[in-house]
Amino acid sequence: MHLWRRICFSPAFLTALFLFGFFASPSAAQQPATSGKALTVERIYSMPSLSGRLTRGLTWTPDGKQLSYFETKGAGKEAKTELWTMNAASGERRLLVAADKLESILPADSSKPTQATGLGRRAPAQYQWVPDGAAILFQGPTALAWLDLKSQVARTLVSGKAALADPKISPDGKFVSFVRNHNLWLVNLADGKERAITQGGTEEIRKGELDWVYPEELEIKTAYWWSPDSSAIAYLEMDERRVSQYPLVDFSSPRGEEELERYPVAGGANPVVRVLVVFVQGGEPRAMDIGAETDIYIPRVNWLNDSKHIAIQHLNREQNTLDLLIADAATGKTRTALSEQDPNWVNVSDDLYFFKDGKRFLWSSERTGYRHLYLYNLDGKLLAQLTKGEWEVTSLNAVEESKGVVYFTATEKSPLERHLYRVGVDGSGFTRITKEEGTHDGVLAPNAATFYDTHSNTAAPPRQDLYRTDGSRIAVINENQVAELADYHLSPVEFLTVKSRDGVLLNASIIKPPNFDAQRKYPVLVSTYGGPHAQVVRNAWGGSSFLWHELMAQKGYIIFLLDNRGSAGRGHVFETPLHLRLGAQELSDQRDGVQYLKSLPYVDASRIGIWGWSYGGHMTLHAMFEAGDDFKAGFAGGPVTDWRYYDSIYTERYLGLPQKNEKGYRDSSPVKYAAQLKGKLLIAHGTGDDNVHFANTLTVINELIEAGTYVEVLAFPGRGHGVSDPPARRVLMQRVTQFFLDNL
């Protein structure tokens, strides 16, 4: 679920905050001596961040010869931000746009930080390069501005009170498109005139605008696409009239004001989605023929290079058949190029790439149980398999057609790491490019000659460097050294494997208290997420959640993390044991982890606690309700308690339709087992959570009341799924820390 994602810095890092983080500590008498400085909740969740600060706005120029970025000097009200460039060949830096010029181009964004999910997870790009590199488009909440770089003259393209979103520069650089009032608009750069190119868009029928569930669960980033020749735009029309509206009540309002959210629940009505093409020169939009069945998903749309055809990915409601349709943009007629089927479910990716020769495309598939890259012709004939093995490709990064080379990120070295690789389009020349152990996120230049890399490991926050594609470093972009971390003498993260009861090796990690003494007995905190699309055992910087674990280790706890089946990083084959029943396999694997812990002579088997957020909160409830002999205390943040309350796309992917799997839904929901609670339980939830609604926590509270059981509940007024604002986070973590000190 992207239900439960994101932590600091990048989309990947954002997940740790929601998923991984918050916790406890033992009594002072249990605290071991440490020669380092003591971590505190106040320090971990205050500025400046102990994870440092990454360079913002890293963007390649269209020719790939320069890398632009924001440079901020000073802090608070005195902070000044400039736009700089770095030469991709030499690493030489130069000022591109001064701070006073940037401030004058667009007014400051006065909007409040959002805790929304769906599209709210992704902050919009603040600027874009025009295709010829001569100008830059800047975006504000209600305005767009254009800066000519040679003259340094800026002009306002669009302004007003209405919010606008998703601006794009046409490939020929003549227009800027954007979404406003649920319609697609164009502004002509020659004369500055605006016009709507779709009509009739409303909150119920969105044209070129995404809803909540598509970006949240299908990770689609936009609802419209320019043709390569700039003659037309393909867009999604999302009809939400049948989608249920969920009221997010402002309990702090004297009148109980509410915001209605279009939220399709499992088994309920989804938006009806169509793909249409509108031509810039005018005329009625033309619908593409995606079949008579409307209860389907359109997770991806791509233009082919000829600007005459569109690739449409068509996913059935059960999510076990994904068809790649090729549509004629002029007539709307479609044909099926290939079809992916899976007995469990098909995961969607962003790995489709069409070659400029108009004859071939790259496609990724999990048909072997692991995602790999394949080369096809346009008729759907398989030409070559580029990658293979018991590891997975996690993203397609770039294709250098002139050299016949494909760049991608994968787990080939280890499921605990991510590295950048290259391979020939014929499958030859497989090479790992990044060398340092840990997690790499490489973004290649448009000319594929260089890339910038964000790299971290468990001991070091992420840093950014500029590399050639042979793996040699050109320059440091941002070393991001946080000198203060050395004061705390952090305990190392140790990786290990635990064998499950049926013989599967599960990845795990452990953090021991400073001055660890194997002759003592220590309490243990188990941190879990447990659900699909997430992984807690990684050789990557864990941000504030990791630092909170270190705080707890300083207070005398052993910290233990285990990736049960269902977790990411080990292929589709590792996910599918969850099909049609959530919570069972995951809990079984976590209990095998507990049995391993109990076998260690320095673990106090009577003092093992567990915590998690989102799916991790869901898992914590399963553990506390069904494995009370193993877990003495637990903290569940933002938990799903009844899968009938969660959204359609995520829930049905794993459990199917509730109408066809009533028992699976009932057994997968921890609320069923609430009366079996033995230990101490703390639950926290934001009342404004648009993802896992507060009703989930209220449901389990009521079940516990019926059973005559009391648990402590922390409600955070108006907060979203992550309860992410610093004041709330500090209060939350202080309470969670004390909860474990008192009960473990």
Phi, psi and omega in degrees: 000098173312006167314321191237040190251169158087142184231265183236155169071286184249170176306321180296318183285332181302331186295326184301324183300309184288317188279317192264348202236128162160141176191203201236184174197150182284175183293160183301327181295336182272348187288127178284155176290144177218140181279351180270171177288145182278131173288150175227155176300318180303316182288319183298322186254030176232166179265153357287149184296139175287354173267002180078200181217124179276157177291131183267156170072021179300120184214132177283142170290157185303329180273356178075009183268346180225151175240120181260155183194160175272141175236118181252128179243138184086180182218161178062221182291342181272357184294137177234131183247132178240161175251123183241165171232154174238131178291125186290339181272323187248340186084003180294138182252147173210150179288131180256311180225123182288163185298317182294326177292317178299317181296328182279340185290313180225144176294156179299146178283111182267002181291150180283147176302141182259150171248020181286155173255204186062226176298335181296345179291332188250117174289139180294151175298138182277340179204158178220145175277139172289150187306328180271001177077010185269347184210168179227138174262128177249143183241135169238179182299326183228010186215155174231138179229151185238128180243119173280121189286326182292313181271345185060027178264129179251149175220147178278125178272314184220137175208163180154189181267337183285136178293144174233159186211162170054050178289146178216143175269132179297151182303331179272000176073018183261341183225157166238128178257157177195167178255130176210135180053039173068017176231163175270135180235156173234144167238129180279123184289340181286316184241357177076009182279138178258148171204146175278132179255359166235153182234151173084009178291137179219178175300328181278326182234101186265134182241109184077015184230133181280157174271202178275315193283328182299307178291330181291315189249343175251355178055033174279139190256345182207163179241015174208156188215129175286142170289151182303330180267006176067016182275340187208164175232129170266141182212160174267137168252122184247108180267110186252017185299329182267354182284133182296149178253125181257128181277121172264103189274134173273096184290346178274354180276135178301332182258005179064045181299151183222155172243129182270128181248129173286110188223101180283116180275162179307129179084352182267186183285137175260166172296144174269121189246134174238157173249124180233159176236130175240134182268139185299326182286351177123180182103164180287141175300146180249129179278138175275144182279102180252015177103165184282333181288125182260347181272067184221178177239148172240087188281339181211146174222134178220141170279146167278164186291343181280354182062013180249343184230152182232136174265124181239123176269127188241115184245128180287164184301324180287345178063031176246003176222121178242116180256137173261110181261141172249119185251143172277117186296333183279322185255337183087355181290144182232158171222157180268118180277321175199166181221132175254129178231147182215137180293343180255284175199160177254125174273136180273147179227177176249032189262012179279130179217127178259131180283153182292343178288352178071014185240341189224159173211154174265145181215144175247148183215150175255024186299336178269000187098351179223138181288126178222167185262139181227148178251128180234159165267172187293346176274359179088016177274130179288125180259324182195151169256120187276324182229153178199159179135172180273060176205172186231146169281125182262341174194149170269119187267318183191161174231125176258090188297324183298332179251358180065041185239139178244132178251136183207162176254141185206171180256020186304319180291317181191142175294347178277350186233168173226131181226157176268135182231168168223155178206150177287157180294348175263005179091001181267166173071030180298123184215137171272130184267312181280143189248319186296137178298144179131208186243126182243143173230099185262131177243112185280149175291157179304331178270002177059022179273332183219170175208153170256143189235131171256118189230138175212169169216183186296339185258351186220133176299162183297143174235164182233132182222156177255129184230155163278161182283000169272001178094358180275139183279135177267312184199157171275127175274310181206107181291332175051048176280130179248093186301328184298331182303328181296336181293338188265354178048058185299141177286143180289153173270125179255131178263145180206174174237147178238133180273127178286170182297338178255018169090008179272133178278123182251134179284140181214165174218157183218141173239124180260154179298153173301151182053040181306135180236110184295350179272351180266170174248127184243145169285160183233138170251120176265126177254130185224152163239293166091343185263174180298156175070015178218156185211124182262338180264095184220146171274075182209157178293131185262005175064212186295328178296316177299318181293326175294322175299319178295323175301315181292325176296321177298333180270004172106012178262146164273135179253129185229130177234140179219134176266104178284172174299140189110335181288161181279167172102345183236024173089167180298327181298334181276342180274322196295341174301348179276351188301128176072002177203109179262145175098335186280301180297321180299314181292321178302315180293319178296324178291328174294325174297320178295321178298322175297315180301317181295339179280348182276131185294341183261009178259131174275101186296343180272356183229071176241124179244169182215150176207159176185164181238142177067243175298328176295326174292319175303314180294323179298320178294317175304315183296315183289327183275328187248347182227048182297339178284341180264324188243123183274327182211149181212150174237124180244118178254133177048049190277145165281127181246337178217116187292347175290344181270347187267169190290159188296309190297309181296309188294314183290334177304321185258327184252354185074187179285137180299332179295337182252353184217054183301317182294319179299318178295316182296314183288334182279348184264118184298339180303332180300330188254010188302324184294346182272004183301132178245319186269194180268137185228135173239133178237138174231144182201141174277133182289341179259019181297114180272000185253292172258099189297150182303337178303330178301313180291320179299324180296315181287328175299314181298320179296322178292323176299315179300330179272001179073029185244139178254136169227156179276134180234128175256114177259132180249104187302125174074354182284155181269201188296329183267351187041061197259353179287141187307316180300316180294320181296320180294316178299315180302309187289329175298316182291319180296318178301312181293325178302314180288325176300320183283332191242359180236000000 
